[in-house]
Amino acid sequence: MKPFCAADILLPDESINLEKWAALACDQFTSRPEYWQQAEEMCRDVPGALHITLPEAYLGAPDEAARIEAIHRTMNEYLDRVLTRAVHGFVYVERTTESGVRQGLVGAVDLEAYDYRPGAQPPVRPSENTVAERIPPRLAVRRGAALETPHILMLIDDAQRTVVEPLSARKDRLRKLYDTPLMLGGGRVAGWAVTDPADIAAVENALEALGTQAAFDAKYPEAAGRAPLAMAVGDGNHSLATAKAAWEEVKAGLTEAEKETHPARWCLVELENIHCPAIRVEPIHRAVFGTSFGVLADAFRAWLQAHGGASENDGAPQTFGLTDGEKTLTLGAANPPRPLAVGTLEAFLADFGRENPGARVDYIHGRDEVRRLAQQGAVGVLLPDFQKSDLFRGVVLGGVLPKKTFSMGHAQEKRYYLECRKIL
């Protein structure tokens, strides 16, 4: 079993305007439908990946079923007349954003090597807790879909830079597939075809070496002897979980031989190295709707006091910034009840939600976006910085992190849909 392998990747015809084709990950700007309205206006009447995805800002909307039906219909149309280019192998990607040039490799994850259930230790694991209730709405889109174009970013802990980075030195000898700006502040992305069997084998062999027991034990001596971790989900956790759930449904009706080759067994992802300097791991903040700044602040202060002590300074082991968009109140946990600040906050918000059923929490990328929403009536809760060096060690030693712990860069820096793959 190869947890990550070459794939049959589809790309739009060279005549397609890729700036209008490529669309931001659908789980961004869930509280800003105007972003998606602007994106839809930009790619109206032209082929675009936005037409085959469902922005989560529209989940639960009255026209959700009609949108999904249109998505499936459009996928079939694109297979016939838009996705005319094919690559068997990988696509080496360089994404330029405010954070620098982020290197990646588009290929396929074997869903048989992945499991999101608590306690499971397969080679491919989620980095954050998977919320089962978030899978069904996504599964409704994937069921019956002819194509996938996921926004999943997978991470490897490759300090010696053996998997992705060697392709950067060879990119002048690779066939360039695209080089395009990305809409609405997304920066720029370029991609090269990796189709030579020797290059494909080099990637797969380097990744296999990275996931051996010996390599794992040397890297994480505190966890020596445990099942090795080859890859962790950096972004798109619930998208990969949805692909797994869909595969389990499909596989139930297949013969053993069919299970070995059915395209739904794999999921298209972009693989990145956590050691890439352009990868910034940032906390995902919270915006609480349906309450007031004073009510939430008083409740959080009292809760912290009851769970180890509260403080109102920046010197506490864990700190939280509550904001109404203008002023910010710092609350600290003197003796934190959870190892990570996000875990402490999630425990409080769970209790607060039970006592205040009208309150609703959204997960927000970027401090400026939190403050903007706070100015419109939400209560923003700002989390402290998250150290990316702790990500793999935290998953290896402690299991998955709390849900929505971190974000790979700002919202506009998320993966844009561009490559596709047939899954029927």
C-alpha positions, 0 to 999 in steps of 0.5 A, a space after each residue: 500500500 502506497 499512502 500517496 501515489 501518482 494520479 490521473 489528473 485533469 486540467 482545463 483546456 489551454 483556452 480557459 481563463 485560469 484566473 476565473 477557473 481557480 476558486 478558493 477553498 469552499 470552507 472559507 468566509 462562511 460568515 461572508 456570503 458577499 465574498 462568494 457573490 463577488 466570486 460568482 460574479 467574476 466567473 459568471 458565464 465562463 467555466 470555473 471550479 466554483 461551479 462544481 463546488 458548494 461554498 459552505 456559506 450556502 450550506 442549509 440554504 433553501 436552494 442547497 439541493 438545487 445547487 448540488 444538482 447543478 454541480 453534478 450536471 456541470 461536472 459532466 459537462 466539464 468532462 466532455 468539453 473543458 477538462 481536455 488535458 490529462 497528466 498521469 503522475 504528479 503536479 509540482 506546484 509553487 504558490 506565491 502568497 504574502 508568506 512566500 513561495 509554498 511548494 507542493 505536490 498534487 497526487 492521490 492519497 490511498 483512503 485505505 491508508 487513512 482513518 479519522 476514527 478516534 484512536 486509529 493510528 494508520 499512516 495517514 491521520 487527521 491532525 484535528 478532531 473530526 466532527 462527524 456531524 460535518 460530514 453528511 452535508 459534504 457527502 451529499 455533494 460527493 455522492 453521484 459526483 463524477 469529479 473531485 477537486 478537493 482543497 486538501 493540504 497534506 503535511 509531511 515532517 521532512 526536515 531533510 527535504 527529500 520528497 517535494 523539494 528535489 523537484 524544485 531544482 528540476 522544474 526547468 526540465 519539467 513541462 509547465 502546465 499553468 502559471 496564473 494569478 488567482 482571483 480576489 487576493 489569492 496570489 499566484 500559482 504555477 504547476 509543472 507535470 511530473 510524469 517521468 517514471 523515475 521522478 514518480 518512483 523517487 517521490 514514492 520511495 522518499 515518502 516510503 522511507 520517511 514513513 518507516 518505523 526506524 525513521 519514525 522512532 528516530 524522529 519521535 523517540 518519546 513515541 518509539 514503537 508506536 505505529 508510524 505516521 507518514 502524513 497528517 492533514 494540514 487543511 481540508 480535514 473534513 473533505 478527506 473524511 468525506 472522501 473516506 465516508 464516500 469510499 466506504 459506501 462505494 466499496 460495500 458494493 464492489 468485488 475484492 478485485 474492483 476494490 483494488 482499482 476503483 477510482 473512489 479509493 483515492 482522493 486528490 490532495 496537495 502534499 506539502 512539507 511542514 518545514 517549508 518557510 512559506 507555510 505559516 501555521 496560525 490559530 483559528 479564532 472564534 466569533 460568537 454570535 447571539 450574545 453580547 461582549 459583556 455576557 461572554 466576558 463575564 461568563 468566560 472569566 467566571 468559568 476560568 476562575 472555576 477551572 484553575 483560576 483566571 487572570 487579566 494579563 498577558 503573563 498567564 500560561 494561556 491567554 485569550 483576547 475578547 474583542 468587540 472590534 474596537 477594544 480588546 480584553 485579555 483573559 488568562 488561564 492561570 492553571 489551564 484545564 487543557 494543554 492547548 489554549 484552543 482546548 480550554 476555549 472549546 471546553 468553555 464554549 461547549 458549556 456556554 452553548 449549553 447555557 445559552 442555546 441562542 449563541 452560535 460559534 463560527 471559526 474565523 481565519 485572520 485577526 482582521 476578519 474577527 474584528 470586522 465581524 465583531 464590529 457587526 455584532 459578534 464577540 471575537 475571541 482571539 487565540 495565541 499563536 500556534 507553533 507549527 513545530 508542535 503540530 506533528 509532535 502533538 499528533 504523535 504524542 497526544 492524538 488529534 488536536 482539538 477541532 479548528 486548532 490551526 490554519 495554514 495561512 490566511 483565508 486567501 492563502 488556502 488552496 484554490 481548486 484547479 486540478 480535477 480527477 474522475 471518481 466514478 
